[in-house]
Amino acid sequence: MFYRLSGYGLFAGFGWLAYDAFQRKDSLDVKIFVVLALLYNPFIGLPIHNLIQVIINIIVIIGMILNILFSQENPYEDYTKKDDR
């Protein structure tokens, strides 16, 4: 049950992050988050061996921690503001 709920949460979260990256016009982030959303898709399971799935999960967790540690304070602050020059 927890695995199923976490799959829905991850799918929705990565989908939202992909949409947000699309709004910021950051194509690399869009690609990464779309791949992760498809990987954690709870509707259609991918036939991935458990060991490979654990390795993927560890890589994603490390990537998310590094992203949080090395991100700017607020990367979304200026992407909607117009340049008044």
Distance bins in CASP14 RR format, pairs under 12 A and 6 or more apart:
PFRMAT RR
TARGET T0000
AUTHOR 0000-0000-0000
RMODE 2
METHOD distances of the structure
MODEL  1
1 7 0 0 0 0 0 1 0 0 0 0 0
1 8 0 0 0 0 0 1 0 0 0 0 0
2 8 0 0 0 0 0 1 0 0 0 0 0
2 9 0 0 0 0 0 1 0 0 0 0 0
3 9 0 0 0 0 0 1 0 0 0 0 0
3 10 0 0 0 0 0 1 0 0 0 0 0
3 40 0 0 0 0 0 1 0 0 0 0 0
3 42 0 0 0 0 1 0 0 0 0 0 0
3 45 0 0 0 0 0 1 0 0 0 0 0
3 50 0 0 0 0 0 1 0 0 0 0 0
3 53 0 0 0 0 0 1 0 0 0 0 0
3 57 0 0 0 0 0 1 0 0 0 0 0
4 10 0 0 0 0 0 1 0 0 0 0 0
4 11 0 0 0 0 0 1 0 0 0 0 0
4 40 0 0 0 0 0 1 0 0 0 0 0
4 42 1 0 0 1 0 0 0 0 0 0 0
4 43 0 0 0 0 0 1 0 0 0 0 0
4 45 0 0 0 0 0 1 0 0 0 0 0
5 11 0 0 0 0 0 1 0 0 0 0 0
5 12 0 0 0 0 0 1 0 0 0 0 0
5 42 0 0 0 0 1 0 0 0 0 0 0
6 12 0 0 0 0 0 1 0 0 0 0 0
6 13 0 0 0 0 0 1 0 0 0 0 0
6 40 0 0 0 0 1 0 0 0 0 0 0
6 42 0 0 0 0 1 0 0 0 0 0 0
6 57 0 0 0 0 0 1 0 0 0 0 0
7 13 0 0 0 0 1 0 0 0 0 0 0
7 14 0 0 0 0 1 0 0 0 0 0 0
7 15 0 0 0 0 0 1 0 0 0 0 0
7 36 0 0 0 0 0 1 0 0 0 0 0
7 37 0 0 0 0 0 1 0 0 0 0 0
7 39 0 0 0 0 0 1 0 0 0 0 0
7 40 1 0 1 0 0 0 0 0 0 0 0
7 41 0 0 0 0 1 0 0 0 0 0 0
7 42 1 0 1 0 0 0 0 0 0 0 0
7 43 0 0 0 0 1 0 0 0 0 0 0
7 44 0 0 0 0 0 1 0 0 0 0 0
7 45 0 0 0 0 0 1 0 0 0 0 0
7 57 0 0 0 0 0 1 0 0 0 0 0
8 14 0 0 0 0 0 1 0 0 0 0 0
8 15 0 0 0 0 0 1 0 0 0 0 0
8 37 0 0 0 0 0 1 0 0 0 0 0
8 40 0 0 0 0 1 0 0 0 0 0 0
8 41 0 0 0 0 1 0 0 0 0 0 0
8 42 1 0 1 0 0 0 0 0 0 0 0
8 43 0 0 0 0 1 0 0 0 0 0 0
9 15 0 0 0 0 1 0 0 0 0 0 0
9 16 0 0 0 0 1 0 0 0 0 0 0
9 17 0 0 0 0 0 1 0 0 0 0 0
9 36 0 0 0 0 0 1 0 0 0 0 0
9 37 0 0 0 0 0 1 0 0 0 0 0
9 40 0 0 0 0 1 0 0 0 0 0 0
9 41 0 0 0 0 0 1 0 0 0 0 0
9 42 0 0 0 0 1 0 0 0 0 0 0
10 16 0 0 0 0 0 1 0 0 0 0 0
10 17 0 0 0 0 0 1 0 0 0 0 0
10 33 0 0 0 0 0 1 0 0 0 0 0
10 36 1 0 0 1 0 0 0 0 0 0 0
10 37 1 0 0 1 0 0 0 0 0 0 0
10 38 0 0 0 0 0 1 0 0 0 0 0
10 39 0 0 0 0 1 0 0 0 0 0 0
10 40 1 0 1 0 0 0 0 0 0 0 0
10 41 0 0 0 0 1 0 0 0 0 0 0
10 42 0 0 0 0 1 0 0 0 0 0 0
10 56 0 0 0 0 0 1 0 0 0 0 0
10 57 0 0 0 0 1 0 0 0 0 0 0
10 60 0 0 0 0 1 0 0 0 0 0 0
10 61 0 0 0 0 0 1 0 0 0 0 0
10 64 0 0 0 0 0 1 0 0 0 0 0
11 17 0 0 0 0 0 1 0 0 0 0 0
11 18 0 0 0 0 0 1 0 0 0 0 0
11 33 0 0 0 0 0 1 0 0 0 0 0
11 34 0 0 0 0 0 1 0 0 0 0 0
11 36 0 0 0 0 1 0 0 0 0 0 0
11 37 1 0 1 0 0 0 0 0 0 0 0
11 38 0 0 0 0 1 0 0 0 0 0 0
11 39 0 0 0 0 1 0 0 0 0 0 0
11 40 1 0 1 0 0 0 0 0 0 0 0
11 41 1 0 1 0 0 0 0 0 0 0 0
11 42 1 0 1 0 0 0 0 0 0 0 0
11 43 1 0 0 1 0 0 0 0 0 0 0
11 44 0 0 0 0 0 1 0 0 0 0 0
11 45 0 0 0 0 0 1 0 0 0 0 0
12 18 0 0 0 0 0 1 0 0 0 0 0
12 19 0 0 0 0 0 1 0 0 0 0 0
12 33 0 0 0 0 0 1 0 0 0 0 0
12 36 0 0 0 0 0 1 0 0 0 0 0
12 37 0 0 0 0 1 0 0 0 0 0 0
12 40 0 0 0 0 1 0 0 0 0 0 0
12 41 0 0 0 0 0 1 0 0 0 0 0
12 42 0 0 0 0 1 0 0 0 0 0 0
12 43 0 0 0 0 0 1 0 0 0 0 0
13 19 0 0 0 0 1 0 0 0 0 0 0
13 20 0 0 0 0 1 0 0 0 0 0 0
13 21 0 0 0 0 0 1 0 0 0 0 0
13 33 0 0 0 0 1 0 0 0 0 0 0
13 34 0 0 0 0 0 1 0 0 0 0 0
13 36 0 0 0 0 1 0 0 0 0 0 0
13 37 1 0 0 1 0 0 0 0 0 0 0
13 40 0 0 0 0 1 0 0 0 0 0 0
13 41 0 0 0 0 0 1 0 0 0 0 0
13 42 0 0 0 0 0 1 0 0 0 0 0
13 64 0 0 0 0 0 1 0 0 0 0 0
14 20 0 0 0 0 0 1 0 0 0 0 0
14 21 0 0 0 0 0 1 0 0 0 0 0
14 29 0 0 0 0 0 1 0 0 0 0 0
14 30 0 0 0 0 0 1 0 0 0 0 0
14 31 0 0 0 0 0 1 0 0 0 0 0
14 32 0 0 0 0 1 0 0 0 0 0 0
14 33 1 0 1 0 0 0 0 0 0 0 0
14 34 1 0 0 1 0 0 0 0 0 0 0
14 35 0 0 0 0 1 0 0 0 0 0 0
14 36 1 0 1 0 0 0 0 0 0 0 0
14 37 1 1 0 0 0 0 0 0 0 0 0
14 38 0 0 0 0 1 0 0 0 0 0 0
14 39 0 0 0 0 1 0 0 0 0 0 0
14 40 1 0 0 1 0 0 0 0 0 0 0
14 41 0 0 0 0 1 0 0 0 0 0 0
14 42 0 0 0 0 0 1 0 0 0 0 0
14 60 0 0 0 0 1 0 0 0 0 0 0
14 64 0 0 0 0 0 1 0 0 0 0 0
15 21 0 0 0 0 1 0 0 0 0 0 0
15 22 0 0 0 0 1 0 0 0 0 0 0
15 29 0 0 0 0 0 1 0 0 0 0 0
15 30 0 0 0 0 1 0 0 0 0 0 0
15 32 0 0 0 0 0 1 0 0 0 0 0
15 33 1 0 0 1 0 0 0 0 0 0 0
15 34 1 0 0 1 0 0 0 0 0 0 0
15 35 0 0 0 0 0 1 0 0 0 0 0
15 36 0 0 0 0 1 0 0 0 0 0 0
15 37 1 0 1 0 0 0 0 0 0 0 0
15 38 0 0 0 0 1 0 0 0 0 0 0
15 39 0 0 0 0 0 1 0 0 0 0 0
15 40 0 0 0 0 1 0 0 0 0 0 0
15 41 0 0 0 0 0 1 0 0 0 0 0
16 22 0 0 0 0 0 1 0 0 0 0 0
16 23 0 0 0 0 0 1 0 0 0 0 0
16 30 0 0 0 0 0 1 0 0 0 0 0
16 33 0 0 0 0 1 0 0 0 0 0 0
16 34 0 0 0 0 0 1 0 0 0 0 0
16 36 0 0 0 0 0 1 0 0 0 0 0
16 37 0 0 0 0 1 0 0 0 0 0 0
17 23 0 0 0 0 0 1 0 0 0 0 0
17 24 0 0 0 0 0 1 0 0 0 0 0
17 26 0 0 0 0 0 1 0 0 0 0 0
17 29 1 0 0 1 0 0 0 0 0 0 0
17 30 0 0 0 0 1 0 0 0 0 0 0
17 31 0 0 0 0 0 1 0 0 0 0 0
17 32 0 0 0 0 1 0 0 0 0 0 0
17 33 1 0 1 0 0 0 0 0 0 0 0
17 34 0 0 0 0 1 0 0 0 0 0 0
17 35 0 0 0 0 0 1 0 0 0 0 0
17 36 0 0 0 0 1 0 0 0 0 0 0
17 37 0 0 0 0 1 0 0 0 0 0 0
17 40 0 0 0 0 0 1 0 0 0 0 0
17 64 0 0 0 0 0 1 0 0 0 0 0
17 67 0 0 0 0 0 1 0 0 0 0 0
17 75 0 0 0 0 0 1 0 0 0 0 0
17 76 0 0 0 0 0 1 0 0 0 0 0
18 24 0 0 0 0 0 1 0 0 0 0 0
18 26 0 0 0 0 0 1 0 0 0 0 0
18 27 0 0 0 0 0 1 0 0 0 0 0
18 28 0 0 0 0 0 1 0 0 0 0 0
18 29 1 0 0 1 0 0 0 0 0 0 0
18 30 1 0 1 0 0 0 0 0 0 0 0
18 31 0 0 0 0 1 0 0 0 0 0 0
18 32 0 0 0 0 1 0 0 0 0 0 0
18 33 1 1 0 0 0 0 0 0 0 0 0
18 34 1 0 1 0 0 0 0 0 0 0 0
18 35 0 0 0 0 1 0 0 0 0 0 0
18 36 0 0 0 0 1 0 0 0 0 0 0
18 37 1 0 0 1 0 0 0 0 0 0 0
18 38 0 0 0 0 1 0 0 0 0 0 0
18 40 0 0 0 0 0 1 0 0 0 0 0
19 26 0 0 0 0 0 1 0 0 0 0 0
19 29 0 0 0 0 0 1 0 0 0 0 0
19 30 0 0 0 0 1 0 0 0 0 0 0
19 33 0 0 0 0 1 0 0 0 0 0 0
19 34 0 0 0 0 1 0 0 0 0 0 0
19 37 0 0 0 0 1 0 0 0 0 0 0
20 26 0 0 0 0 1 0 0 0 0 0 0
20 29 0 0 0 0 1 0 0 0 0 0 0
20 30 0 0 0 0 1 0 0 0 0 0 0
20 33 0 0 0 0 1 0 0 0 0 0 0
20 75 0 0 0 0 1 0 0 0 0 0 0
20 76 1 0 0 1 0 0 0 0 0 0 0
20 79 0 0 0 0 1 0 0 0 0 0 0
20 80 0 0 0 0 0 1 0 0 0 0 0
21 27 1 0 0 1 0 0 0 0 0 0 0
21 28 0 0 0 0 1 0 0 0 0 0 0
21 29 1 1 0 0 0 0 0 0 0 0 0
21 30 1 0 1 0 0 0 0 0 0 0 0
21 31 0 0 0 0 1 0 0 0 0 0 0
21 32 0 0 0 0 1 0 0 0 0 0 0
21 33 1 0 1 0 0 0 0 0 0 0 0
21 34 0 0 0 0 1 0 0 0 0 0 0
21 36 0 0 0 0 0 1 0 0 0 0 0
21 37 0 0 0 0 0 1 0 0 0 0 0
21 67 0 0 0 0 0 1 0 0 0 0 0
21 75 0 0 0 0 0 1 0 0 0 0 0
21 76 0 0 0 0 0 1 0 0 0 0 0
21 79 0 0 0 0 0 1 0 0 0 0 0
22 28 0 0 0 0 0 1 0 0 0 0 0
22 29 0 0 0 0 1 0 0 0 0 0 0
22 30 1 0 1 0 0 0 0 0 0 0 0
22 31 0 0 0 0 0 1 0 0 0 0 0
22 32 0 0 0 0 0 1 0 0 0 0 0
22 33 0 0 0 0 1 0 0 0 0 0 0
22 34 0 0 0 0 1 0 0 0 0 0 0
22 79 0 0 0 0 0 1 0 0 0 0 0
23 29 0 0 0 0 0 1 0 0 0 0 0
23 30 0 0 0 0 1 0 0 0 0 0 0
23 76 0 0 0 0 1 0 0 0 0 0 0
23 79 1 0 0 1 0 0 0 0 0 0 0
23 80 0 0 0 0 1 0 0 0 0 0 0
24 30 0 0 0 0 1 0 0 0 0 0 0
24 33 0 0 0 0 0 1 0 0 0 0 0
24 75 1 0 0 1 0 0 0 0 0 0 0
24 76 1 0 0 1 0 0 0 0 0 0 0
24 77 0 0 0 0 0 1 0 0 0 0 0
24 78 0 0 0 0 1 0 0 0 0 0 0
24 79 1 0 1 0 0 0 0 0 0 0 0
24 80 0 0 0 0 1 0 0 0 0 0 0
25 79 1 0 0 1 0 0 0 0 0 0 0
25 80 0 0 0 0 0 1 0 0 0 0 0
26 32 0 0 0 0 1 0 0 0 0 0 0
26 33 0 0 0 0 1 0 0 0 0 0 0
26 75 0 0 0 0 1 0 0 0 0 0 0
26 76 0 0 0 0 0 1 0 0 0 0 0
26 79 0 0 0 0 1 0 0 0 0 0 0
27 33 0 0 0 0 0 1 0 0 0 0 0
27 34 0 0 0 0 0 1 0 0 0 0 0
28 34 0 0 0 0 0 1 0 0 0 0 0
28 35 0 0 0 0 0 1 0 0 0 0 0
29 35 0 0 0 0 0 1 0 0 0 0 0
29 36 0 0 0 0 0 1 0 0 0 0 0
29 67 0 0 0 0 1 0 0 0 0 0 0
29 71 0 0 0 0 0 1 0 0 0 0 0
29 75 0 0 0 0 1 0 0 0 0 0 0
29 76 0 0 0 0 0 1 0 0 0 0 0
30 36 0 0 0 0 0 1 0 0 0 0 0
30 37 0 0 0 0 0 1 0 0 0 0 0
31 37 0 0 0 0 0 1 0 0 0 0 0
31 38 0 0 0 0 0 1 0 0 0 0 0
32 38 0 0 0 0 0 1 0 0 0 0 0
32 39 0 0 0 0 0 1 0 0 0 0 0
32 59 0 0 0 0 0 1 0 0 0 0 0
32 60 0 0 0 0 1 0 0 0 0 0 0
32 63 0 0 0 0 1 0 0 0 0 0 0
32 64 0 0 0 0 0 1 0 0 0 0 0
32 67 0 0 0 0 1 0 0 0 0 0 0
33 39 0 0 0 0 0 1 0 0 0 0 0
33 40 0 0 0 0 0 1 0 0 0 0 0
33 60 0 0 0 0 0 1 0 0 0 0 0
33 64 0 0 0 0 0 1 0 0 0 0 0
33 67 0 0 0 0 0 1 0 0 0 0 0
34 40 0 0 0 0 0 1 0 0 0 0 0
34 41 0 0 0 0 0 1 0 0 0 0 0
35 41 0 0 0 0 0 1 0 0 0 0 0
35 46 0 0 0 0 0 1 0 0 0 0 0
35 56 0 0 0 0 0 1 0 0 0 0 0
35 60 0 0 0 0 0 1 0 0 0 0 0
36 56 0 0 0 0 1 0 0 0 0 0 0
36 57 0 0 0 0 0 1 0 0 0 0 0
36 59 0 0 0 0 0 1 0 0 0 0 0
36 60 1 0 0 1 0 0 0 0 0 0 0
36 61 0 0 0 0 0 1 0 0 0 0 0
36 63 0 0 0 0 0 1 0 0 0 0 0
36 64 0 0 0 0 1 0 0 0 0 0 0
36 67 0 0 0 0 0 1 0 0 0 0 0
37 43 0 0 0 0 0 1 0 0 0 0 0
37 44 0 0 0 0 0 1 0 0 0 0 0
37 60 0 0 0 0 0 1 0 0 0 0 0
38 44 0 0 0 0 1 0 0 0 0 0 0
38 45 0 0 0 0 0 1 0 0 0 0 0
38 46 0 0 0 0 1 0 0 0 0 0 0
38 48 0 0 0 0 0 1 0 0 0 0 0
39 45 0 0 0 0 1 0 0 0 0 0 0
39 46 1 0 0 1 0 0 0 0 0 0 0
39 48 0 0 0 0 1 0 0 0 0 0 0
39 52 0 0 0 0 0 1 0 0 0 0 0
39 53 0 0 0 0 1 0 0 0 0 0 0
39 56 1 0 0 1 0 0 0 0 0 0 0
39 57 0 0 0 0 1 0 0 0 0 0 0
39 59 0 0 0 0 0 1 0 0 0 0 0
39 60 0 0 0 0 1 0 0 0 0 0 0
40 46 0 0 0 0 1 0 0 0 0 0 0
40 48 0 0 0 0 0 1 0 0 0 0 0
40 53 0 0 0 0 0 1 0 0 0 0 0
40 56 0 0 0 0 1 0 0 0 0 0 0
40 57 0 0 0 0 1 0 0 0 0 0 0
40 60 0 0 0 0 1 0 0 0 0 0 0
41 48 0 0 0 0 0 1 0 0 0 0 0
45 53 0 0 0 0 0 1 0 0 0 0 0
46 52 0 0 0 0 1 0 0 0 0 0 0
46 53 0 0 0 0 1 0 0 0 0 0 0
46 56 0 0 0 0 0 1 0 0 0 0 0
47 53 0 0 0 0 0 1 0 0 0 0 0
48 54 0 0 0 0 1 0 0 0 0 0 0
48 55 0 0 0 0 1 0 0 0 0 0 0
48 56 1 0 0 1 0 0 0 0 0 0 0
48 57 0 0 0 0 0 1 0 0 0 0 0
49 55 0 0 0 0 1 0 0 0 0 0 0
49 56 0 0 0 0 0 1 0 0 0 0 0
50 56 0 0 0 0 0 1 0 0 0 0 0
50 57 0 0 0 0 0 1 0 0 0 0 0
51 57 0 0 0 0 0 1 0 0 0 0 0
51 58 0 0 0 0 0 1 0 0 0 0 0
52 58 0 0 0 0 0 1 0 0 0 0 0
52 59 0 0 0 0 0 1 0 0 0 0 0
53 59 0 0 0 0 0 1 0 0 0 0 0
53 60 0 0 0 0 0 1 0 0 0 0 0
54 60 0 0 0 0 0 1 0 0 0 0 0
54 61 0 0 0 0 0 1 0 0 0 0 0
55 61 0 0 0 0 0 1 0 0 0 0 0
55 62 0 0 0 0 0 1 0 0 0 0 0
56 62 0 0 0 0 0 1 0 0 0 0 0
56 63 0 0 0 0 0 1 0 0 0 0 0
57 63 0 0 0 0 0 1 0 0 0 0 0
57 64 0 0 0 0 0 1 0 0 0 0 0
58 64 0 0 0 0 0 1 0 0 0 0 0
58 65 0 0 0 0 0 1 0 0 0 0 0
59 65 0 0 0 0 0 1 0 0 0 0 0
59 66 0 0 0 0 0 1 0 0 0 0 0
60 66 0 0 0 0 0 1 0 0 0 0 0
60 67 0 0 0 0 0 1 0 0 0 0 0
61 67 0 0 0 0 0 1 0 0 0 0 0
61 68 0 0 0 0 0 1 0 0 0 0 0
62 68 0 0 0 0 0 1 0 0 0 0 0
62 69 0 0 0 0 0 1 0 0 0 0 0
63 69 0 0 0 0 1 0 0 0 0 0 0
63 70 0 0 0 0 1 0 0 0 0 0 0
63 71 0 0 0 0 0 1 0 0 0 0 0
64 70 0 0 0 0 0 1 0 0 0 0 0
64 71 0 0 0 0 0 1 0 0 0 0 0
65 71 0 0 0 0 0 1 0 0 0 0 0
67 75 0 0 0 0 0 1 0 0 0 0 0
68 75 0 0 0 0 0 1 0 0 0 0 0
72 78 0 0 0 0 0 1 0 0 0 0 0
72 79 0 0 0 0 0 1 0 0 0 0 0
78 84 0 0 0 0 0 1 0 0 0 0 0
END
